[in-house]
């Protein structure tokens, strides 16, 4: 009998589930529910297993509702073992005769067969102090306890489902920081199904979106900000509440702008990992009041408007008194409205709103959706602004390009979502080891750029070696990966070129060096001292069966420092695309197996390769050929025999356009 996971609905109103892992040799019941759930639970179990045949009951939290059913289950014939957290052992020892196993005593793992293991993940304060989740590792199934629970079930509408999860978390959990820590622990598992205590299951297609939206949802609950001393007296953690306000401002404005607002004030801010209050001599309501006074003095009404919804939420939920500025500013605004034309005031508000939206949209366009890094276009602007600034003595500017050697294989084996996750995990690792002089950018392609503005040259190599070492020993990735790295310094550039051409040369040189590193094998690091090959402008893939024509093209491209790789049919061409970082494709229409049109059609179906410039060549160039080329978005059609200088001119223009874009 195969392992079967059977969800058992024990309370329909709130969609409360227990879960049975049904096995021939020892079944496991997870979170059986409370005493009043027993009749429904036993009735559901009858068609699958006798209660006496259950080997383990796993209690993922010590709340009363999860414990009250145990005595009844024992009376109905349960004789197995209980798996609980450490704090549950002494309490249950006095209550039951069953053998108790704490998850820490078995090193957070329960081996249930030769190749089957349950792993236990502590998730403190979600919502009880010593909760945990259970992963059925080999099956890719998570029993998540209260995490990802929902009110009701919205499985057909992902956005509604995520909203329900976030609302549930906000209602019973202390803050989003605890949730983020739990999700961070889950990212190393290849999950295909998540079963929460309440609500519907999350399928593998939902999980990446749920992770992303739950991580982004910001909440701080009363457990952190409100302290009830007795029924009449309540105190508030104003510093934590102010930090929440700072986090909101940080989502709208640059850190330097926020720091400038509080400069020379009684509130001193710290930058890492988020802007928050480091120290202040202000206490309680005085801190709360002065915090908004400082903002109003420096930024007037606009920043108060941004914070107003959060301030009112705290006021309405916890009855925290509004800061004085919000009371007086209403009078001030009323006077302004009386003096100003109402239509102009409304117009100004619309302009402010539009400016804010434009700023947000611009930022999104400049960021990579997968890694959240600024993209190559943004990096070019950054280099234009910084490349000619003075350097410290014996320092250089360095550009490091990093590629994952087996990224394409991961995409094929696990799907592109796992490939994207691998990229995100690499960026996370790089963010953790980089220093303040380092900025990361996403390449237009699969790589990550590392720009070091003012650094000793030997430190570039040290960074590359450390990064390679950290990747090898990391457990962040779905399988072991290696990285290939190119290191380029600004002193390699031709100073006779104008600034924009030097920036293009900087990027081109790093890309070409990386390509040469890949030719040497995996896990390579190449810099100007180890790069023995001559400089090349790029790689051209030629797809043609004519050996004479291949030799002619090789001589032409050698003159302009391009590396030419060959293929005689579209299958060889695709293998070359997967092996090399091709800059331009030139293909004959007439090939013996499938023709050049079919090659371009196959390339168009690939997100990785469809934007590579494509030149079609043929002895025959008529209306039918031109029409088919236009339909396939082919960049250029040339007729054989070609004039070499014409082809060279086209190649150079394609190169210049590619880098500048």
C-alpha positions, 0 to 999 in steps of 0.5 A, a space after each residue: 500500500 502506498 503512503 496516502 495523506 487523507 484530510 479529515 474535515 472535523 468541523 465544517 463551519 471553520 474548515 478545521 482538518 485533522 490529517 491521516 498519513 495512512 500506511 500499511 506499517 504504522 499510520 500517523 494522525 496529525 492534530 486530531 482536534 478537540 473533544 467535541 470533534 471525536 465523533 466526526 473524527 472516529 466516523 471518518 477514520 472507520 473507513 480507513 483504519 482502526 484507532 488501535 492501528 494508529 502508531 503515532 499522534 502528532 500534536 503540533 501545538 499545546 493549545 487546549 483544543 488540540 489536547 482535550 481529545 487525547 483521553 477519549 482517543 485512549 479510551 477508544 483504543 489508541 495505544 500508540 506514541 505521542 509526538 509533541 514539543 518539549 514543553 508538552 512532555 511534563 504536562 502530558 506525562 501527568 495526564 496520559 499513560 502513552 509514551 511521549 516523544 519530544 521533537 527535540 529528543 529525536 533531533 526533529 526527525 522521525 524515520 518511518 521507513 527506510 526512505 521516508 522521513 518526517 521533519 519537524 520545524 519549530 515555528 514559535 509564537 505562530 500563534 503559541 510559544 512552542 508550535 511546530 510544522 511537519 514536513 513529509 519530505 519525500 512526498 513534498 507535503 507540509 502540514 503547516 499547523 496555523 501557518 497559512 490557515 484561512 477563514 473558509 476556503 477560497 481555493 478557486 480565487 488565489 487573490 482572495 485566498 491570499 487575502 484570507 491567509 493574511 487576515 488570519 495571520 494578522 488576527 492571531 499572530 504577533 507580527 509578520 516578522 515571525 511569519 517571515 522566519 517560518 517561511 524562510 525555513 520552508 524555502 529549502 524544501 521542494 513542496 508540492 502541497 501544503 495542508 493548514 489546520 484551517 481552510 483549504 490546501 495550497 497546491 504547488 502552483 499557488 505556493 510561490 505566489 502565496 510566499 511572496 504576498 504573505 512575506 510582503 504583507 505588513 502587520 504588527 499585532 497587540 502582542 508587540 505594541 500593547 501591554 495590558 497592566 490591568 483592566 483599567 491601565 494600558 501601556 503602549 510600546 511607542 518605539 515599536 509603533 514608530 518603527 512601523 511608521 518608519 517602515 512605511 516611509 521606507 517603502 515610499 522614500 529613499 533611506 537618505 531622505 528619511 535620515 535627513 528628516 530626523 538629523 539633529 533631532 532627539 530621535 536617532 535612527 539605525 539603518 540595518 536591516 531596516 530603518 528603525 529607532 536606535 536610541 532616544 531620550 523621549 519616552 511614551 506619548 512624548 516620543 509618539 507626539 514629537 515623532 510626527 512633529 519632526 516629520 511635519 516640520 521637515 515634510 509638511 502634510 504629504 508625509 502625514 497623509 501617507 502615515 495617516 491610515 496606519 495611525 488611524 488603525 492603531 487609534 481605532 484598534 488599540 485606542 491609542 491617542 492621536 498625535 497632536 499634529 493630526 488634530 491641529 493639522 485638520 484645523 490648519 487644512 480647513 483654513 487653507 481650504 477656505 482660502 484656496 480654490 477647491 478645484 485647485 486643491 483637488 487638482 493638487 491632490 491628483 497630481 501628488 497621487 499621479 507623481 507617487 504612482 509614476 515613481 512606483 511604476 518607474 521603480 518597478 520598470 527598473 527592477 528585475 521581477 525575479 530578484 528585485 535587483 535593479 536591472 542592467 539599464 539602471 546599472 548603465 546609468 549608475 556607471 555613467 555617473 560613477 565611472 570617472 569619479 576619483 579613486 583612492 590610491 592603488 584602488 580600482 573599479 571592478 565589475 564581476 559577472 556571475 552565472 549559475 552553471 547548471 541553471 538551464 538544467 534546473 529549469 528543465 528538471 524542475 521547471 522555471 519557477 525553481 530556476 527563478 527560486 535558485 536565482 533568488 537564493 543566490 542573490 540572497 546569499 550574495 546580499 549576506 556576504 557583500 560589503 558596503 562598497 558593493 552593489 548588485 544588479 541583474 544582467 539582461 540575461 541569466 547573470 548577476 552583476 557585482 559592481 565595486 566602486 572603489 576597492 583594492 584589486 586583490 579584494 575583487 578576487 577574494 570576493 569571487 573566491 569567497 562567493 564560490 566557496 559559500 555557494 558550494 557549502 550552502 543548502 539554500 538550493 534545490 540541488 548543488 550548483 556551481 558558479 562561473 565568474 568573470 572579473 573586469 576592472 575599469 583600467 582595462 578600458 580604452 581611455 581614448 573612448 568617450 564615457 558612454 563607449 567605455 561603459 559599453 566596453 566595460 559590460 562587453 568585456 565582462 560578458 566576453 570574459 565570462 564566455 571564455 571562462 565557460 569554455 574552460 569548464 564549470 566553476 571557473 574564475 577569470 580575470 585579466 591575469 588568467 584570461 589568456 585568450 584575445 579579446 572578442 566582441 561576441 559570439 555568432 552562431 552560423 547555421 549552414 551546411 556549406 563548408 566553403 561558406 562556413 570557412 568564408 564566414 570564419 575569416 570575415 568574423 575573425 577580422 572583427 574579433 567575433 568568435 564563430 561557432 557552427 551548426 549544420 541543422 537546427 538540432 545542433 543549433 539549439 545545442 550550441 545555444 544552450 552551451 554558449 552565450 550567443 550574441 547573433 544567429 545567422 541561418 541559411 533558409 535551406 537546410 537538409 532536415 528542418 529549414 531556417 524558418 522552423 529554427 526561428 519558430 522554435 527559438 521564438 518559443 523560448 524566453 531565453 533565446 527569442 530576443 537574440 538578433 537573427 539574420 536569415 540568408 539565402 540565394 533566393 530573396 523574394 516576396 514570399 521569403 520576406 513575408 515569412 521572415 516578417 511574420 517570425 520577427 527576423 531582424 535582417 534578410 540578406 541574399 547570397 553571395 553577400 558583400 562582407 563589408 555590408 554584413 560587418 556593418 550590420 553586425 556592428 550596428 546590432 552590437 552597439 544597439 544591444 549593449 546600449 539597450 
